Amino acid sequence: MHKALLAALGYFALVFGTGFALGAIRVPLLVPRLGVRIAELIEMPVMAVVIVLAARFIARRFGLPTTAAVRLAVGGAALALMVAAELLLAVALQGQTISAYIASRDPVSGSAYLLMLGVFALIPWGLARLASTGSPRAH
């Protein structure tokens, strides 16, 4: 279980760090020109690729078994870290309450973000499922 927690921490760190870096580009460059909704939606396909690559790297790096329990534990723990970090940054950096932060999210890109959080949590398991079916793309 120790390995799974370290894998979750690594998975979270890779995806969160990339998202943080992309946000540093998105907010000053894209948001003023395109608006929050479009800027966030443009970033999501990039983050989807990052999520898949990070999950593959972490699974290999930590030699994670392909069992659903382990992979879902890694994704779930990484999701908990992601949500905690997101809310902490909203409170600490933006000076918002958690409820104000949630209410301030764009309804379209915010809903897509929630969907991406689900993808983030499930991808480690999904990649293991693909590998177990013998898909050549999973290797």
C-alpha distance (Angstrom), angle and dihedral (degrees) to the residues before:
residue distance angle dihedral
M1 . . .
H2 3.80 . .
K3 3.80 89.5 .
A4 3.81 90.8 51.4
L5 3.81 91.8 52.6
L6 3.78 91.7 49.6
A7 3.80 89.4 47.6
A8 3.82 90.2 50.7
L9 3.79 90.6 50.2
G10 3.80 91.3 49.5
Y11 3.80 92.9 46.1
F12 3.79 91.1 49.4
A13 3.81 92.3 46.7
L14 3.80 94.3 51.0
V15 3.79 94.8 48.0
F16 3.80 96.5 38.5
G17 3.80 92.4 46.7
T18 3.78 92.0 50.5
G19 3.80 91.6 46.5
F20 3.78 90.8 48.9
A21 3.82 91.2 51.1
L22 3.80 92.2 46.8
G23 3.80 89.6 48.2
A24 3.80 89.2 55.4
I25 3.80 86.9 58.5
R26 3.82 97.9 37.1
V27 3.80 98.5 51.5
P28 3.82 100.3 52.8
L29 3.80 98.6 30.8
L30 3.80 109.4 31.6
V31 3.81 106.3 24.3
P32 3.84 95.9 61.2
R33 3.80 91.1 48.9
L34 3.80 102.4 37.0
G35 3.79 106.7 17.2
V36 3.80 129.7 -113.9
R37 3.80 96.6 -76.1
I38 3.80 97.8 52.7
A39 3.81 93.5 39.5
E40 3.80 91.9 52.7
L41 3.80 92.7 44.6
I42 3.82 90.9 51.2
E43 3.80 89.8 53.8
M44 3.82 95.4 51.0
P45 3.82 99.7 76.2
V46 3.80 88.7 50.6
M47 3.79 90.0 51.0
A48 3.82 90.6 47.9
V49 3.80 89.4 58.1
V50 3.82 90.5 45.5
I51 3.81 90.3 51.6
V52 3.81 93.0 52.6
L53 3.80 94.0 44.9
A54 3.80 92.6 46.1
A55 3.80 92.5 48.7
R56 3.81 91.5 49.6
F57 3.80 92.1 47.5
I58 3.81 93.8 47.7
A59 3.80 93.5 46.6
R60 3.79 90.3 52.9
R61 3.79 95.7 39.8
F62 3.80 93.2 52.4
G63 3.80 96.1 33.2
L64 3.78 91.3 -126.0
P65 3.78 115.7 -166.3
T66 3.78 115.3 -119.8
T67 3.80 93.7 -121.7
A68 3.77 115.2 129.2
A69 3.81 92.6 -128.5
V70 3.80 94.1 58.0
R71 3.79 96.5 40.7
L72 3.81 93.5 46.3
A73 3.81 90.0 47.2
V74 3.81 90.3 53.3
G75 3.80 92.3 47.6
G76 3.80 93.1 44.3
A77 3.79 94.4 48.6
A78 3.81 90.9 46.6
L79 3.81 89.2 49.6
A80 3.81 91.1 52.0
L81 3.81 89.5 51.3
M82 3.80 91.3 47.5
V83 3.80 94.4 51.1
A84 3.81 91.9 45.0
A85 3.81 91.8 49.8
E86 3.80 92.7 46.3
L87 3.79 92.8 51.1
L88 3.80 92.9 42.7
L89 3.80 91.1 53.1
A90 3.80 91.5 48.2
V91 3.79 90.3 53.4
A92 3.82 98.1 38.2
L93 3.80 103.1 37.0
Q94 3.78 102.3 27.4
G95 3.78 97.5 33.7
Q96 3.80 91.6 -132.2
T97 3.75 129.5 139.1
I98 3.78 114.3 -117.0
S99 3.79 91.9 -110.4
A100 3.82 91.5 49.1
Y101 3.79 90.4 50.0
I102 3.79 92.8 51.1
A103 3.81 91.5 46.1
S104 3.81 90.9 49.9
R105 3.81 94.0 58.8
D106 3.79 116.3 109.6
P107 3.81 107.7 -107.3
V108 3.82 94.1 -130.6
S109 3.80 102.4 39.1
G110 3.81 90.3 34.6
S111 3.80 90.4 56.2
A112 3.80 90.2 47.0
Y113 3.82 88.5 49.9
L114 3.81 90.6 53.9
L115 3.80 88.8 50.9
M116 3.81 89.5 50.3
L117 3.81 89.8 52.3
G118 3.79 88.1 56.3
V119 3.80 90.2 49.1
F120 3.81 89.4 48.5
A121 3.80 90.9 54.1
L122 3.80 95.6 45.3
I123 3.81 103.0 40.2
P124 3.83 96.4 83.7
W125 3.81 88.2 56.4
G126 3.81 93.2 40.4
L127 3.79 92.2 54.1
A128 3.81 89.8 50.9
R129 3.82 89.7 51.1
L130 3.79 90.3 51.3
A131 3.80 90.5 49.5
S132 3.80 91.8 50.3
T133 3.81 91.8 53.6
G134 3.78 90.2 56.0
S135 3.79 96.4 -114.0
P136 3.81 108.1 170.4
R137 3.82 90.3 -143.4
A138 3.79 91.8 61.0
H139 3.82 93.0 64.0
